[in-house]
Amino acid sequence: EGISRYLDRFSELTGKICSWFVAIMVLITCLVVIMRYGMDMGSVFLQDVVLYLHGSLFLLGAAFALKRGAHVRVDIFYRNFNKSKKALVDLLGNVIFLQPVCWTIILYSWGYVEFSWRIMEVSPEPDGLPFVYIQKSLLIAVAVLLSLQSLSEILKSYLVIKHMVEFIPLLMFGVICLVLLAGFPVAFSLAGTALIFAGLGVISGTFESA
């Protein structure tokens, strides 16, 4: 519970910082409009600043939205579920879908971002911001932030359903089946699933040391 609380605080802090990007974007956009239509002047630099802030707002704020439950759901059955069933859906979704997505993004974007940093990539526009490598780094940042908040959601969901002991073997069986059907080696699938649930049990206090 303590780990989840710290992760939630971090996502809250990130989200509150990103919220200021909206006000800054509005002010800069107003300035660009005034310059363009009132003074017949353009500024690629200011337009780039707006683009950078816009991307940062959505990517760095994604974990904050996850923590607040603000991401869009196809809410046909979920809204009628009780707290335990909602926690079970969230647990499965985070373990089976969100965590793999985050690590896949990190894996496949690492070389792309690393190359941009190596050449210190700048904007192709003469007056554009020379920090393209920082902008591309947001791909890794969003994956890391989402994975951390996803871990918090996993822990919180497990704390809700841990009293439903009869459902844990069924949940483990479902996870194992999905991983096996995906083609992962049997030995690693069994060992990994056991380790994940054992770790959740230790963290949540379900399993106590002798």
N, C-alpha and C positions, 0 to 999 in steps of 0.2 A: 504493500500500500504506500509505503514511503517513497519507493522508486517512482511509482505512478504519479504521486503528488509533485515530485520534483520535475518530472517530464512535462506535466500539465502546466506548471508555472513557467517553464522555459517556452512552451508554445504560446502561452498567454503573453509573455513579454515580447516575443517575436511579432505576434499579431498586433499588439498595441504600437510597436515601433512602425510596422508597415502601414498602419492606419493613417499615419501622418503623410504618407506618400500621396494619398488622395488629395489632401488640401494643397500640397505642393504642386501636383499635376494641374489642378484647377487654376492656380495662380499663374503658372508658367504658360498654360494654354491661353488664358486671357491675354497675357502679355504678347504672345505670338500673334493672336488675332488683331490686337491693337496695332502692332508693328506692321502687319501685312496690309490691313485695310485702312489704317489711319496714317501710316508713314510710308507705305509702299516699300517696306523692307522685309526681308526674310532672314531666318536664322536656323540653319541646319543644326547648329550646336544645341539650341533650346529644344528643337524637335527631337533630337536624340535623347536629351535628358528626360523628356516625357516618355519616350519609348522604353528607356531603361527603367524608369520608375514604374511604368505600367507592368512590365515583365516581372520586376521584383515584387510588386504588390501581390500578383497572383501566385507566383511560385513560392515566395517565402511565407505567404499567408495561407498556403494550403493546409499546413499542419494545424494552424490556429482554427481554420474552418472545420477540420476533422474533430478537434477537441470540443468545439461548440456544437457539433452535430449539424453543421450548416451545408454539408454536401448533399446534392440532390439524390433522393431515393425514389424508387418505384414503390410507393407506399400503399400497396393494396392490402397486404396481409399484416405487415409489420406493425402498423398503428393499432391493430386489435390484439397484438400479442401482449402477454404479461411481461413483467420485468425480466424474469428468468429466460423466457423464450427470446426476447430481444437481445439479451446478453449472449445467448447461444449463437444467434445469427451473426452478431458482431464479431464474436470470437472466431467463428468459421471463416467469415469474410476477410478478416485481418490476417489470419494464419495462411489461408489457402490462396488468397488473391493479392491483397495489398503488399504484404511483405515480399513475396516473389517479384512483384512489379517494381518495387523500390530497388531491390538488389540487381534486377536486370537493367534498370536505368543506369545505375552506378557502373555496372560492368561494361555496358556498351558505350557509354558517354565518356568514360575515363580517358581513352586515347584521343578522342575528339577534343576534349577540354585541355588535355596535357599538351597537344600539338599547338593549340592556340596560345597557351602560356609560353611555350618554348620560342615561338616566333614573335611573342608580344603583339598579337594581332590588333590592328587598329581599324577604324572605320574607313571604307573605300571613299567616302566623301571628304573633300579637303578640310571642311570645317567641322566634321563630325567628331564625336568623342573618341579618344584613342584607347578605350578600355573594353574592346570587344571580348577579350579574354576573360574579363571579370563577368561580363554579361553571360557568356557561355558557361561559366562556373555555376550559374544558378541551376543548371540541370542536375549537378551533383548535390547542390544545397537542398533542392526540393526533395530529392530522394532520401537524403539523410534525415532531414527534418520530419518527413512523413513516416519514415521507418521508426523513428524514436517515438512519435506520437502514437503510431500504430501499436508499438510495444506497450505503451501506457493503456491503450484501449483493450489490448489482450489481457493485461493484468486485471483491469477493472472488471471486465466481463467474467474472467475466471473467478474473481472474488464473489461475484453475484451467484454463479452457478455451482460453486464448489460444494455446496450442501446437497446438490443433486447428484450424489455419488453414483446412483444407478445409471446416470446418463454418460458418465466419463468413459467406461469401456466402449459404449456405442460410438462416442465421439472419436475415440482413438481408432476404432475400427474403420470409421468413415475416412479419417485422414490417411490411414495406411492404404486403404483401397484406392484413393485418389492418386497418391504418390506412386503406387505400384502400377496403376493403369497408365500413368504418364511415362513409364518406362525406367524408373529409377531402380537401381539394384535392390534386391529384396533385403539383404542383410543390413544395408545402410538405412533403408526405409524403416525397418523395425527398430533398429537402434536409435535412429534420430527421433522417431515419434515418441519412444519411451523416454528419451532424454528431455525432450521438450515438455512433456507432461510432468515429468519428475521435477524439472526446474520450476515450472509453474506452481507445483505443489509446495515446494520448499519456500519459494518467495511469498506465497499467499499464506503460509503457515498451516496448510492442510497436513503436511508431513512434518512431524516433529522429531528431532534427533533424540536417541535414547539417552 
